[in-house]
Amino acid sequence: MRGAFVVLLALATALGSAAQTSEPLRKTDLIRLLTGGALSHGEIADLIGRNCLSFTPTSRDRLDLTALGADSLILARMAGCGRGRATGLAAKAGPTPATTPPPAPIPALIAVVPLQSRVTAEVGTDAIVAVALRRGAQPVPAARLVLRGSGSVGAATPGGGGADAIAVTDARGIASFRLRAGPAPFSTSLTVVAADGTTLSGQTTVEFITVPAARAAPVPVTTTRPSRAVRPSPTGTGWVAGTSQRGIVGRRAAVPLIFEARDSTGAPIAGVPVALAVANGRLLAPPDRTDSAGGLWVDLEFGPRAAATTVTATLGALVRQATLYPAAGPPARLLVLRGRDTVTQRLELDPDVATSLLVVPTDAFGNPAPVRGLLAAVGDGSVLKVAGVATDSLGGHVTLRPGRAGGSATNLAVQASGLRTDLTASVRARRP
């Protein structure tokens, strides 16, 4: 019986693979898959490998998709489609010489993600310019970066010469350049480059602005009315970096959220209290006041639900929300449902009546995961037959048709998304 079960499972695998056909993917399809969060990068790469592309990616296309999170595996599969298309055209034109080497795969570009696109500092004070390096969705640690133009920030004469700042990315791919603003107000654009000459994509420039030092309010002489406190500007105060990023439930966000408080002139407001609250997440050692640059850096761990995570910052009467989007984690459990009941070990079927099972892979927190590679097989086809398998937005569907009645039992194996569950199925005796 066990040998027959293995043969049936192998046959079901072959039939399932042959049935997975689809049209080539368009660029809009790739954008929707990368931003939707329903499929992992490995699953998107597999989909490209199976269906290929309906277009020939240009350098601009690769840059756009890399900025949306495409990793080296996805770009390699895209390049493989290009090679396959070129091979097909060459076959029509004539044989290709055996000595022609295949084109080398296109490596994923390293993208720069500034944590602040504009940094403002008072003259004579220190400031931090932080950027993150990403290769697709993965951080790039231990990368030595140079901030071109930063040597002139602390010069006595704006634009004067000086050594550019150097920083090395940490385990999360974040590099922090420490600069000291010069004695005179001015502004400049700083450019992030790799010390070894590696080409960087994404937003590689950061605007640095040096503003005059805030003057202390004069001591009142003729009145006892206290001076007014600096009020945050509704348009200049809020979240400036880290919002709308995607991640995985239960894991730490790739880059911190950054909140800035500024007055109506655009100057930073230091030392003001900010109340933070989070839904579907956990704040990791959150600060309660803005720093000397008017900023608040917030590290976050996503909650257990594959739904929006919101972080709310309250500064006086101002309330600002940042939204992040965690997706389900890797499949960890395979649920088999009959109606509303979960089937765990035994399944008893009525004679002469087809039964439908719903198959749902879930992650460690119970969030539904995409169904891929759905298979079902039985050990004894005279007791039970698999009439069909299908998938839709609800999960996988397995239709069973009972055979011999009378309490005979057989084993039923269900497999999906790299997981498998084994059940014992039997058919009730017919009533007299």
C-alpha positions in Angstrom: 0.0 0.0 0.0 2.8 2.4 0.8 4.4 1.8 -2.6 1.1 2.6 -4.3 0.8 5.8 -2.2 4.3 7.0 -3.3 3.5 6.4 -7.0 0.2 8.3 -6.7 1.9 11.2 -4.9 4.6 11.4 -7.7 1.9 11.3 -10.3 0.0 14.1 -8.6 3.2 16.2 -8.5 3.7 15.8 -12.2 0.1 16.7 -13.0 0.2 19.7 -10.6 3.3 21.0 -12.3 1.9 20.6 -15.8 -1.2 22.5 -14.8 0.6 25.6 -13.6 0.6 27.7 -16.8 0.0 31.4 -17.1 0.7 34.4 -19.4 4.1 36.2 -19.3 4.3 38.9 -16.7 4.0 42.6 -17.5 5.9 45.3 -15.7 2.7 46.4 -14.0 2.3 42.8 -12.7 5.8 42.9 -11.2 5.1 46.3 -9.5 1.8 44.9 -8.0 3.5 41.8 -6.7 6.5 43.7 -5.1 4.2 46.3 -3.4 1.3 44.0 -2.5 3.2 41.8 0.0 1.2 38.7 -0.8 4.2 36.7 -2.2 7.7 36.4 -0.9 10.6 37.4 -3.1 11.4 33.7 -3.7 7.8 33.0 -4.8 8.0 36.1 -7.2 11.3 34.8 -8.6 9.7 31.3 -9.1 6.8 32.9 -10.9 9.1 34.8 -13.2 11.0 31.6 -13.9 7.8 29.8 -14.8 6.0 32.4 -16.8 8.9 34.7 -18.0 8.2 38.4 -19.0 6.2 40.0 -21.8 8.7 42.8 -22.1 12.5 43.3 -22.3 13.6 45.1 -19.1 15.7 48.2 -19.7 18.2 49.7 -17.2 15.5 52.1 -16.0 13.1 49.2 -15.4 15.7 47.4 -13.3 16.4 50.6 -11.3 12.6 51.1 -10.7 12.0 47.5 -9.6 15.1 47.5 -7.4 13.8 50.6 -5.6 10.5 48.7 -5.0 12.4 45.8 -3.3 13.4 43.5 -6.1 16.4 41.4 -4.9 19.3 39.7 -6.8 17.3 36.5 -7.3 14.4 38.3 -8.9 16.8 40.3 -11.2 18.6 37.1 -12.1 15.4 35.5 -13.1 14.5 38.5 -15.2 17.9 38.3 -16.9 17.3 34.6 -17.5 14.1 35.5 -19.3 16.1 37.8 -21.5 18.6 35.1 -22.3 15.7 32.6 -23.0 14.1 35.1 -25.4 17.4 35.8 -27.1 18.0 32.0 -27.5 14.6 31.6 -29.1 15.3 34.3 -31.6 18.7 32.9 -32.4 17.1 29.5 -33.0 14.8 30.9 -35.6 17.7 32.7 -37.3 20.0 29.8 -37.3 22.4 27.8 -35.1 24.5 29.6 -32.5 28.2 28.8 -32.4 29.1 26.6 -29.5 31.9 29.0 -28.5 29.5 31.9 -27.8 29.4 32.3 -24.0 26.0 33.2 -22.4 25.7 36.7 -21.1 26.6 37.2 -17.5 23.7 37.7 -15.0 23.0 41.3 -14.1 23.8 41.8 -10.4 21.3 43.6 -8.2 22.2 47.3 -7.7 22.8 48.7 -4.2 20.3 51.4 -3.5 20.8 54.3 -1.1 17.8 55.2 1.2 18.3 58.5 3.1 16.7 58.5 6.5 16.3 62.3 6.1 16.3 64.0 2.7 17.0 67.3 4.4 19.2 67.9 7.5 19.2 71.3 9.3 21.7 72.3 12.0 22.5 75.5 13.8 25.9 77.0 13.2 28.6 75.5 15.3 26.5 72.4 16.3 26.8 68.7 15.5 24.4 67.0 13.1 23.9 63.4 11.9 23.3 62.5 8.3 22.1 58.8 8.2 21.5 56.6 5.1 20.6 53.0 4.6 22.0 50.7 2.0 19.8 48.0 0.5 20.4 45.3 -2.1 16.8 44.6 -3.0 15.1 44.0 0.4 18.4 43.0 2.2 20.6 45.4 4.2 24.2 45.8 3.0 26.5 45.8 6.1 30.2 46.7 6.4 30.1 49.0 3.4 32.5 52.0 3.6 30.8 55.2 2.3 32.0 58.7 1.7 29.7 61.8 1.9 31.0 64.0 -0.9 30.8 67.7 -0.2 30.7 67.3 3.6 34.2 68.7 3.9 32.9 72.1 3.2 30.1 72.0 5.8 32.4 72.9 8.7 34.7 75.2 6.8 35.2 78.8 7.9 34.3 79.9 4.4 31.2 78.1 2.9 32.4 76.0 0.0 35.9 75.8 1.4 38.0 72.6 1.3 38.1 69.9 4.0 38.1 66.1 4.4 34.8 64.5 3.5 33.1 62.4 6.2 33.4 58.6 6.1 31.1 56.0 7.7 30.6 52.2 7.6 27.2 50.6 7.5 26.2 48.5 10.5 24.4 45.2 10.6 21.1 46.8 9.5 22.9 48.6 6.6 22.7 52.0 8.2 25.6 54.5 8.0 25.7 57.6 10.2 27.9 60.6 9.2 28.7 63.1 12.0 29.1 66.6 10.8 29.8 69.9 12.5 28.1 72.9 11.0 30.3 75.8 10.1 30.3 79.3 11.6 28.1 80.8 8.8 24.7 79.9 7.4 24.7 78.2 4.0 23.2 75.2 2.2 24.7 72.5 0.0 23.9 69.1 -1.5 25.8 66.1 -0.2 26.3 63.0 -2.3 26.7 59.4 -0.9 29.3 57.4 -2.8 31.0 54.0 -2.2 34.6 54.3 -1.1 35.5 51.4 -3.5 33.8 52.9 -6.5 30.7 50.6 -6.5 27.8 52.3 -8.4 25.0 53.2 -6.0 21.4 53.8 -7.1 18.3 55.4 -5.4 18.4 58.8 -3.8 22.1 59.4 -3.3 21.9 63.2 -2.4 20.9 64.8 0.9 20.4 68.6 1.4 22.3 70.1 4.3 21.3 73.5 5.7 23.1 75.5 8.3 20.9 78.1 10.0 21.8 80.9 12.5 21.8 80.0 16.2 18.5 80.7 18.0 18.8 83.7 20.2 17.7 83.5 23.8 14.6 85.6 24.6 15.5 88.8 26.4 14.7 89.0 30.1 11.6 91.2 30.5 12.1 94.4 32.5 8.9 96.3 32.5 6.5 93.3 32.5 6.2 90.0 34.3 4.5 88.2 31.4 6.5 85.2 30.5 7.9 84.9 26.9 5.9 82.6 24.6 7.2 79.1 24.0 8.3 78.2 20.5 5.3 76.5 18.7 5.8 73.7 16.3 4.7 74.4 12.7 1.8 72.2 11.5 3.4 72.0 8.1 7.0 71.5 9.3 6.3 69.0 12.0 5.7 65.3 11.4 7.2 62.0 10.2 10.0 62.6 7.7 11.4 59.1 7.1 10.7 55.4 7.5 6.9 55.6 6.8 5.2 53.2 4.3 7.9 50.6 4.6 7.1 46.9 4.4 8.3 44.1 6.6 7.3 40.7 8.1 5.1 40.2 11.2 7.0 39.8 14.4 10.3 41.2 13.0 12.0 44.5 13.4 11.5 47.2 10.9 14.4 47.5 8.5 15.0 51.3 9.2 13.8 53.5 12.1 11.0 56.0 11.8 12.1 59.6 12.2 9.9 62.4 13.5 10.9 66.1 13.3 9.6 69.1 15.2 10.2 72.5 13.5 8.9 76.0 14.0 7.4 78.3 11.4 10.8 79.4 10.2 12.0 75.8 9.6 14.3 75.8 12.6 14.4 72.6 14.7 12.8 72.5 18.1 14.9 70.6 20.6 13.9 69.0 23.9 10.1 69.1 23.4 8.2 66.1 24.7 6.5 63.8 22.2 4.0 61.1 23.2 4.2 57.9 21.1 1.6 55.1 20.7 1.6 52.1 18.4 -1.1 49.7 17.1 -0.1 46.2 15.9 3.5 46.6 16.9 6.0 47.3 19.7 8.3 50.3 20.2 11.9 49.5 21.1 13.3 51.9 23.7 11.4 54.9 22.4 12.7 58.4 23.2 10.3 60.8 24.8 11.9 64.1 23.7 13.3 65.5 20.5 17.1 65.7 20.2 19.3 68.7 19.5 18.3 68.5 15.8 14.6 68.4 16.6 14.4 64.8 15.7 13.0 61.6 17.3 14.3 58.2 16.1 11.9 55.3 16.7 12.8 51.7 16.3 9.8 49.4 15.9 9.0 45.7 15.9 6.0 44.7 13.8 3.0 43.1 15.6 1.5 39.6 15.0 -1.2 40.6 12.5 -0.6 40.9 8.7 -2.3 44.3 8.7 -1.3 47.9 8.9 0.9 49.0 11.8 0.4 52.6 12.9 2.6 54.8 15.1 1.0 57.9 16.5 3.1 60.9 17.6 1.4 63.6 19.7 3.1 67.0 20.2 0.8 69.4 21.9 -2.3 69.8 19.7 -0.5 68.2 16.7 -1.2 64.5 16.0 0.8 62.7 13.3 0.5 59.1 12.2 3.0 56.8 10.4 1.7 53.7 8.7 3.8 50.6 7.9 2.8 47.3 6.2 3.9 44.0 7.6 3.2 40.9 5.5 2.6 37.3 6.7 5.7 35.3 7.6 6.9 32.0 6.1 4.3 29.2 6.2 4.6 27.2 9.5 1.4 25.3 9.7 -1.0 23.7 7.2 -4.7 23.9 8.2 -7.2 21.5 6.6 -10.8 22.6 7.1 -14.1 20.8 6.4 -16.7 23.5 6.6 -15.9 25.4 9.8 -14.2 22.4 11.5 -10.5 21.7 11.5 -9.5 18.2 10.5 -6.5 17.1 12.6 -6.2 13.2 12.4 -9.3 11.4 11.1 -11.7 12.2 8.3 -15.0 10.3 7.9 -16.9 10.7 4.7 -20.5 9.9 3.8 -21.0 7.3 1.0 -21.9 8.6 -2.5 -21.4 12.3 -1.5 -18.4 14.3 -2.7 -16.5 16.2 0.1 -14.6 19.5 -0.3 -11.7 20.4 2.0 -10.2 23.9 2.3 -6.4 24.0 2.7 -4.9 27.1 4.3 -1.1 27.6 5.0 -0.5 30.0 7.9 2.6 31.6 9.5 3.6 31.2 13.1 1.0 33.8 14.2 -1.9 32.3 12.3 -1.9 34.7 9.3 -2.9 33.1 6.0 -0.1 32.6 3.6 -0.2 32.1 -0.2 -1.0 28.6 -1.4 1.6 27.1 -3.8 2.2 23.6 -5.0 -1.1 22.1 -3.7 -1.2 18.3 -3.9 -3.4 15.6 -2.5 -3.0 11.8 -2.8 -4.5 8.7 -1.2 -3.1 5.3 -0.6 -6.1 3.1 -1.7 -8.0 4.5 -4.6 -10.8 2.0 -4.1 -11.7 3.6 -0.8 -11.3 7.2 -1.8 -10.3 9.2 -4.9 -9.0 12.8 -5.3 -11.5 14.3 -7.8 -9.7 17.6 -8.1 -7.5 20.3 -6.6 -7.8 24.1 -7.2 -6.7 27.4 -5.6 -8.4 30.8 -5.2 -8.2 33.8 -2.9 -9.5 31.8 0.0 -6.9 29.0 -0.2 -6.6 25.6 -1.7 -9.6 23.3 -2.4 -9.4 19.5 -2.5 -12.4 17.5 -3.7 -12.7 13.9 -2.5 -15.0 11.3 -3.9 -15.8 8.2 -1.7 -15.4 4.8 -3.1 -16.0 1.5 -1.2 -18.3 2.1 1.8 -18.4 0.1 5.0 -15.7 1.6 7.2 -12.6 0.9 5.1 -9.8 3.4 5.8 -6.9 4.7 3.8 -4.2 7.4 4.3 -4.7 10.9 2.8 -1.7 13.2 2.3 -2.2 16.9 1.6 0.8 19.1 0.7 1.0 22.9 0.0 3.6 25.7 0.4 6.3 23.3 1.5 4.2 21.8 4.3 2.4 18.4 4.6 -0.2 16.9 6.7 -1.2 13.2 6.8 -4.8 12.1 7.7 -6.7 8.8 8.0 -9.8 8.8 5.9 -12.7 6.3 5.9 -16.2 6.0 4.3 -19.2 5.3 6.5 -21.3 2.2 5.8 -24.6 2.8 3.9 -27.7 2.8 6.0 -30.1 -0.1 5.3 
